Amino acid sequence: MNTQKLMNTALNSLDAIGYRLDQYGITGKVNRHNLAAFIMLEQKHLEGEWDSIQVRLDRRRAQVEGLVRPVLNQVNRFRGAAS
């Protein structure tokens, strides 16, 4: 079964479930459009979380480099004086 056929089957089933629930007066919010909106919203949320993690990582990397650089400079200076 190819991906497109599987996706169409899943979306048609979702529409059928939403239609049945709507007939029983439970909800009218279960359909492929709301599912797609939810997925896009979560995708953007995850992209934002990933960007936040990247920024925190870059900040920590800069902090470590700021601490290590003076130490390396001192070591190099000492090595130069010892030669």
CNS distance restraints for C-alpha pairs under 8 A (distance, minus, plus):
assign (resid   1 and name CA) (resid   5 and name CA) 6.69 0.50 0.50
assign (resid   1 and name CA) (resid   6 and name CA) 6.64 0.50 0.50
assign (resid   2 and name CA) (resid   6 and name CA) 6.31 0.50 0.50
assign (resid   3 and name CA) (resid   7 and name CA) 6.04 0.50 0.50
assign (resid   4 and name CA) (resid   8 and name CA) 6.12 0.50 0.50
assign (resid   5 and name CA) (resid   9 and name CA) 6.16 0.50 0.50
assign (resid   6 and name CA) (resid  10 and name CA) 6.24 0.50 0.50
assign (resid   7 and name CA) (resid  11 and name CA) 6.14 0.50 0.50
assign (resid   8 and name CA) (resid  12 and name CA) 5.98 0.50 0.50
assign (resid   9 and name CA) (resid  13 and name CA) 6.11 0.50 0.50
assign (resid  10 and name CA) (resid  14 and name CA) 6.17 0.50 0.50
assign (resid  11 and name CA) (resid  15 and name CA) 6.15 0.50 0.50
assign (resid  11 and name CA) (resid  32 and name CA) 6.09 0.50 0.50
assign (resid  12 and name CA) (resid  16 and name CA) 6.18 0.50 0.50
assign (resid  13 and name CA) (resid  17 and name CA) 6.19 0.50 0.50
assign (resid  14 and name CA) (resid  18 and name CA) 6.14 0.50 0.50
assign (resid  14 and name CA) (resid  30 and name CA) 7.26 0.50 0.50
assign (resid  14 and name CA) (resid  31 and name CA) 6.09 0.50 0.50
assign (resid  14 and name CA) (resid  32 and name CA) 6.65 0.50 0.50
assign (resid  15 and name CA) (resid  19 and name CA) 6.05 0.50 0.50
assign (resid  15 and name CA) (resid  30 and name CA) 7.21 0.50 0.50
assign (resid  15 and name CA) (resid  31 and name CA) 5.10 0.50 0.50
assign (resid  15 and name CA) (resid  32 and name CA) 6.37 0.50 0.50
assign (resid  16 and name CA) (resid  20 and name CA) 6.16 0.50 0.50
assign (resid  17 and name CA) (resid  21 and name CA) 6.14 0.50 0.50
assign (resid  17 and name CA) (resid  30 and name CA) 7.43 0.50 0.50
assign (resid  18 and name CA) (resid  22 and name CA) 6.02 0.50 0.50
assign (resid  18 and name CA) (resid  27 and name CA) 7.54 0.50 0.50
assign (resid  18 and name CA) (resid  28 and name CA) 6.59 0.50 0.50
assign (resid  18 and name CA) (resid  29 and name CA) 7.17 0.50 0.50
assign (resid  18 and name CA) (resid  30 and name CA) 4.58 0.50 0.50
assign (resid  18 and name CA) (resid  31 and name CA) 5.57 0.50 0.50
assign (resid  19 and name CA) (resid  23 and name CA) 6.19 0.50 0.50
assign (resid  19 and name CA) (resid  28 and name CA) 7.61 0.50 0.50
assign (resid  19 and name CA) (resid  30 and name CA) 7.97 0.50 0.50
assign (resid  20 and name CA) (resid  24 and name CA) 6.48 0.50 0.50
assign (resid  21 and name CA) (resid  25 and name CA) 6.28 0.50 0.50
assign (resid  21 and name CA) (resid  26 and name CA) 5.29 0.50 0.50
assign (resid  21 and name CA) (resid  27 and name CA) 5.90 0.50 0.50
assign (resid  21 and name CA) (resid  28 and name CA) 7.20 0.50 0.50
assign (resid  22 and name CA) (resid  26 and name CA) 5.71 0.50 0.50
assign (resid  22 and name CA) (resid  27 and name CA) 5.21 0.50 0.50
assign (resid  22 and name CA) (resid  28 and name CA) 5.12 0.50 0.50
assign (resid  29 and name CA) (resid  34 and name CA) 6.67 0.50 0.50
assign (resid  30 and name CA) (resid  34 and name CA) 6.58 0.50 0.50
assign (resid  30 and name CA) (resid  35 and name CA) 7.28 0.50 0.50
assign (resid  31 and name CA) (resid  35 and name CA) 6.25 0.50 0.50
assign (resid  32 and name CA) (resid  36 and name CA) 5.99 0.50 0.50
assign (resid  33 and name CA) (resid  37 and name CA) 6.17 0.50 0.50
assign (resid  34 and name CA) (resid  38 and name CA) 6.04 0.50 0.50
assign (resid  35 and name CA) (resid  39 and name CA) 6.15 0.50 0.50
assign (resid  36 and name CA) (resid  40 and name CA) 6.14 0.50 0.50
assign (resid  37 and name CA) (resid  41 and name CA) 6.06 0.50 0.50
assign (resid  38 and name CA) (resid  42 and name CA) 6.16 0.50 0.50
assign (resid  39 and name CA) (resid  43 and name CA) 6.05 0.50 0.50
assign (resid  40 and name CA) (resid  44 and name CA) 6.25 0.50 0.50
assign (resid  41 and name CA) (resid  45 and name CA) 6.17 0.50 0.50
assign (resid  42 and name CA) (resid  46 and name CA) 6.08 0.50 0.50
assign (resid  43 and name CA) (resid  47 and name CA) 6.17 0.50 0.50
assign (resid  44 and name CA) (resid  48 and name CA) 6.15 0.50 0.50
assign (resid  45 and name CA) (resid  49 and name CA) 6.28 0.50 0.50
assign (resid  46 and name CA) (resid  50 and name CA) 6.11 0.50 0.50
assign (resid  47 and name CA) (resid  51 and name CA) 6.18 0.50 0.50
assign (resid  48 and name CA) (resid  52 and name CA) 6.16 0.50 0.50
assign (resid  49 and name CA) (resid  53 and name CA) 6.26 0.50 0.50
assign (resid  50 and name CA) (resid  54 and name CA) 6.21 0.50 0.50
assign (resid  51 and name CA) (resid  55 and name CA) 6.20 0.50 0.50
assign (resid  52 and name CA) (resid  56 and name CA) 6.27 0.50 0.50
assign (resid  53 and name CA) (resid  57 and name CA) 6.10 0.50 0.50
assign (resid  54 and name CA) (resid  58 and name CA) 6.11 0.50 0.50
assign (resid  55 and name CA) (resid  59 and name CA) 6.10 0.50 0.50
assign (resid  56 and name CA) (resid  60 and name CA) 6.22 0.50 0.50
assign (resid  57 and name CA) (resid  61 and name CA) 6.11 0.50 0.50
assign (resid  58 and name CA) (resid  62 and name CA) 6.18 0.50 0.50
assign (resid  59 and name CA) (resid  63 and name CA) 6.25 0.50 0.50
assign (resid  60 and name CA) (resid  64 and name CA) 6.17 0.50 0.50
assign (resid  61 and name CA) (resid  65 and name CA) 6.13 0.50 0.50
assign (resid  62 and name CA) (resid  66 and name CA) 6.06 0.50 0.50
assign (resid  63 and name CA) (resid  67 and name CA) 6.38 0.50 0.50
assign (resid  64 and name CA) (resid  68 and name CA) 6.06 0.50 0.50
assign (resid  65 and name CA) (resid  69 and name CA) 5.78 0.50 0.50
assign (resid  66 and name CA) (resid  70 and name CA) 7.30 0.50 0.50
assign (resid  67 and name CA) (resid  71 and name CA) 7.20 0.50 0.50
assign (resid  68 and name CA) (resid  72 and name CA) 6.21 0.50 0.50
assign (resid  69 and name CA) (resid  73 and name CA) 6.14 0.50 0.50
assign (resid  70 and name CA) (resid  74 and name CA) 6.23 0.50 0.50
assign (resid  71 and name CA) (resid  75 and name CA) 6.26 0.50 0.50
assign (resid  72 and name CA) (resid  76 and name CA) 6.06 0.50 0.50
assign (resid  73 and name CA) (resid  77 and name CA) 6.04 0.50 0.50
assign (resid  74 and name CA) (resid  78 and name CA) 6.08 0.50 0.50
assign (resid  75 and name CA) (resid  79 and name CA) 6.11 0.50 0.50
assign (resid  76 and name CA) (resid  80 and name CA) 6.11 0.50 0.50
assign (resid  77 and name CA) (resid  81 and name CA) 6.27 0.50 0.50
assign (resid  78 and name CA) (resid  82 and name CA) 6.10 0.50 0.50
assign (resid  79 and name CA) (resid  83 and name CA) 6.35 0.50 0.50
